[in-house]
């Protein structure tokens, strides 16, 4: 869980072989923007999570074969654009500034999930529209977790946090174990399964809502944290909405801790349609 708590000619043939989207009749509403959120753990873990899992290298031949197969399954969704967890250098276009430098050799040396999943997929399909939609601020703390812990300590409630963090720590330990037995795709399928109470979006959001318990009539640091977390994710979605075009099919590759709110905004915003990722992530 994130503390702020994954041959061009051939691609053209694959696209041509797929069903063709019909153009809307005159006066008909525009095609919805279909969005698939791929919530992932950080392959090159930067150590910024509240519970940091030890991540097995994804640049080994075995893991690379799994990721190549994963890209093929995601390609069946026929994406027209990809979006990643990066702050854009150009806020006017929001185009990812790293993707133009991507080549296949990067897959052998850079474990970052943006490279291994997002760039690999976009390159496989010959896409030029890879967007950087992350939101960060030098003046706004979107995840003031220190204030939450200070409140718990000042009120002698460290045990309350330990109970809240228990399922997260268990999920982290399970992730470490599964990396040696299960494929990356199957692990991500569970992380994106809305019915998975521990690893899925509902389990992730339960932790944030549980932080609401940090507070009283004078101070509500848990509520402040949730407000900041909501704002950050709202701004991320607003950037996605700014670049989306009617009829787009967008794959969003993001830290799994964002999964709940990104899914919420996509599901609740007119003109957008959420597409479940798990069926595309799990091994055939």
C-alpha positions in Angstrom: 0.0 0.0 0.0 1.3 3.4 -1.0 2.1 5.7 1.9 0.4 8.7 0.3 -1.5 4.9 1.6 2.5 -2.3 -11.3 6.8 -5.4 -33.1 4.7 -2.3 -34.3 3.6 -4.1 -37.4 2.3 -6.9 -35.3 0.4 -4.4 -33.2 -1.3 -2.9 -36.3 -2.4 -6.4 -37.4 -3.7 -7.1 -33.9 -5.7 -3.9 -33.9 -7.0 -4.4 -37.4 -8.2 -7.9 -36.4 -10.3 -6.6 -33.5 -13.8 -5.3 -33.7 -14.3 -1.8 -35.1 -16.0 0.8 -33.0 -19.1 2.2 -34.8 -19.3 5.9 -35.2 -22.2 7.5 -33.3 -25.1 8.6 -35.4 -25.6 12.3 -35.8 -27.1 13.7 -32.6 -26.2 10.6 -30.6 -24.2 11.1 -27.4 -20.5 10.7 -27.7 -18.8 7.4 -27.1 -17.9 7.0 -23.4 -14.3 7.1 -22.3 -13.5 3.6 -21.1 -10.8 3.4 -18.4 -9.1 0.5 -16.9 -7.1 1.1 -13.7 -4.2 -1.2 -13.1 -3.3 -0.7 -9.5 0.1 -2.1 -8.9 2.8 -2.5 -6.3 6.0 -0.6 -7.0 8.4 -3.0 -8.8 11.4 -0.9 -8.0 10.2 -0.1 -4.5 11.3 3.4 -3.5 10.7 2.8 0.2 8.0 5.4 0.4 5.2 3.0 1.5 4.0 2.8 5.0 4.5 -1.0 4.8 7.4 -1.7 2.5 7.5 -5.1 0.8 10.8 -6.7 -0.4 10.3 -6.9 -4.1 11.8 -9.7 -6.2 13.6 -8.5 -9.3 11.3 -8.2 -12.3 14.2 -8.1 -14.8 14.9 -11.8 -14.6 14.0 -13.9 -17.7 11.1 -15.6 -15.9 9.5 -12.3 -14.7 10.1 -10.7 -18.1 8.2 -13.5 -19.8 5.3 -12.9 -17.4 5.3 -9.2 -18.1 5.4 -9.8 -21.8 2.4 -12.1 -21.6 0.7 -9.5 -19.4 1.2 -6.8 -22.0 -0.4 -9.1 -24.6 -3.5 -9.6 -22.4 -3.8 -5.9 -21.8 -3.5 -5.3 -25.5 -6.8 -7.1 -25.9 -8.5 -4.1 -24.3 -7.3 -2.2 -27.4 -6.1 0.9 -25.5 -5.9 4.2 -27.4 -3.9 5.9 -24.6 -2.0 5.1 -21.4 -1.6 7.2 -18.2 1.0 6.8 -15.5 1.9 8.0 -12.0 4.4 10.8 -13.0 4.2 14.6 -12.8 4.2 16.0 -16.3 7.0 18.4 -17.3 4.5 20.1 -19.6 1.2 20.8 -17.8 -0.4 21.9 -21.1 -0.1 18.6 -22.9 0.4 16.3 -19.9 2.4 14.0 -22.1 4.9 11.8 -20.3 8.4 13.2 -20.9 10.2 9.8 -20.3 8.3 7.6 -22.7 9.8 9.1 -25.9 13.2 7.7 -24.7 11.8 4.2 -24.2 13.3 1.3 -26.0 13.3 -2.4 -25.5 16.7 -2.3 -23.7 15.2 -0.4 -20.9 13.1 -3.4 -19.9 16.3 -5.3 -18.9 17.6 -2.6 -16.6 14.7 -0.5 -15.3 12.3 -2.3 -12.9 9.9 0.6 -12.6 6.3 -0.5 -13.3 5.7 2.5 -15.6 8.4 1.1 -17.8 7.6 -2.6 -17.4 3.8 -2.3 -17.8 2.8 1.1 -19.2 5.6 1.8 -21.6 5.9 -1.8 -22.7 2.1 -1.8 -23.5 2.2 1.6 -25.3 5.2 0.6 -27.4 3.6 -2.8 -28.2 0.6 -1.0 -29.7 2.5 1.9 -31.3 0.8 4.5 -29.1 2.1 8.1 -28.9 -0.4 9.2 -26.2 1.2 8.3 -22.9 0.2 10.8 -20.2 1.8 11.8 -16.9 -1.2 12.7 -14.6 0.2 12.6 -11.1 -0.4 15.4 -8.7 2.3 16.6 -6.2 2.6 19.9 -4.3 5.5 21.8 -2.6 3.0 23.6 -0.4 0.1 21.1 0.2 0.7 17.9 2.2 -1.8 15.5 0.6 -1.0 12.8 3.2 -0.2 14.3 6.6 0.4 11.0 8.3 2.8 12.4 10.9 0.0 14.4 12.5 -2.2 11.3 12.7 0.6 9.3 14.5 1.3 12.3 16.8 -2.4 12.3 17.8 -2.4 8.6 18.5 0.7 8.8 20.6 -0.4 11.9 22.5 -3.7 10.1 23.4 -2.1 6.7 24.2 -3.7 4.9 21.3 -0.8 3.4 19.5 -2.5 0.0 19.8 -5.5 1.3 17.8 -3.1 2.0 14.9 -1.5 -1.3 15.3 -4.9 -3.0 14.9 -5.7 -0.9 11.9 -2.3 -1.6 10.3 -2.5 -5.3 10.9 -4.3 -6.3 7.7 -2.0 -4.1 5.7 1.1 -5.7 7.2 -0.4 -9.1 6.5 -1.0 -8.2 2.9 2.5 -6.9 2.6 3.9 -10.2 3.9 1.6 -12.1 1.5 2.9 -10.1 -1.4 6.5 -11.0 -0.5 5.6 -14.7 -0.3 3.5 -14.7 -3.5 6.3 -13.2 -5.7 8.1 -16.6 -5.4 5.1 -18.7 -6.2 2.6 -16.8 -8.3 2.9 -14.8 -11.5 2.9 -11.0 -11.6 -0.4 -11.0 -13.5 -2.1 -13.2 -10.9 -0.9 -11.0 -8.0 -2.1 -7.8 -9.8 -5.4 -9.5 -10.6 -6.1 -9.9 -6.9 -4.9 -6.4 -6.1 -7.5 -5.1 -8.6 -10.3 -7.4 -7.7 -13.1 -5.3 -6.0 -14.2 -8.5 -4.2 -10.9 -9.1 -2.5 -11.4 -7.7 1.0 -7.7 -7.7 1.9 -5.8 -6.9 -1.3 -8.4 -5.2 -3.4 -9.6 -1.6 -3.6 -12.1 -2.0 -0.7 -9.4 -3.3 1.6 -7.1 -0.5 0.6 -9.8 2.1 1.3 -10.6 0.5 4.7 -7.2 1.6 6.0 -7.7 5.2 5.0 -11.2 5.4 6.5 -9.9 3.7 9.6 -7.6 6.6 10.1 -10.7 8.7 10.8 -10.5 7.3 14.3 -7.6 9.6 15.0 -9.4 12.7 16.2 -11.7 14.2 18.8 -13.8 17.4 19.2 -10.7 19.6 19.1 -8.5 18.0 16.4 -9.3 15.7 13.5 -6.0 14.7 11.8 -7.5 11.5 10.4 -10.2 13.5 8.7 -7.6 16.0 7.4 -5.6 13.2 5.9 -8.6 11.7 4.1 -9.5 15.2 2.8 -6.0 15.6 1.4 -5.9 12.1 -0.1 -9.3 12.7 -1.7 -8.0 16.0 -3.2 -4.9 14.5 -4.6 -6.8 11.7 -6.3 -9.5 14.2 -7.5 -6.7 16.2 -9.2 -5.2 13.1 -10.7 -8.6 12.2 -12.2 -9.2 15.8 -13.4 -5.9 15.6 -15.4 -7.1 12.3 -16.9 -10.4 13.9 -17.8 -8.6 16.8 -19.4 -6.7 14.6 -21.9 -9.5 12.0 -22.5 -11.3 12.0 -25.8 -14.7 10.6 -26.6 -14.3 6.9 -27.4 -10.9 6.6 -25.8 -9.9 3.4 -24.1 -7.3 4.3 -21.5 -5.1 2.1 -19.3 -4.1 3.9 -16.1 -1.0 2.3 -14.4 -0.8 3.6 -10.8 0.1 2.7 -7.3 -2.6 0.4 -5.9 -3.3 2.7 -3.0 -5.0 5.1 -5.5 -7.2 2.4 -6.8 -10.3 3.0 -4.7 -10.7 6.7 -5.5 -9.7 6.5 -9.1 -12.2 3.8 -9.7 -14.8 5.9 -7.8 -14.3 9.0 -10.0 -14.3 7.0 -13.2 -17.5 5.1 -12.2 -19.4 8.2 -11.0 -18.4 10.8 -13.7 -20.8 11.1 -16.7 -19.1 10.2 -19.9 -16.7 7.7 -18.3 -17.0 4.0 -17.9 -14.9 1.7 -15.6 -13.5 -1.5 -17.2 -12.4 -4.1 -14.7 -8.7 -4.9 -15.0 -8.6 -8.3 -13.2 -9.8 -10.4 -16.2 -7.0 -8.9 -18.3 -4.4 -9.3 -15.6 -4.8 -12.9 -14.5 -3.0 -15.6 -16.5 -5.0 -17.4 -19.1 
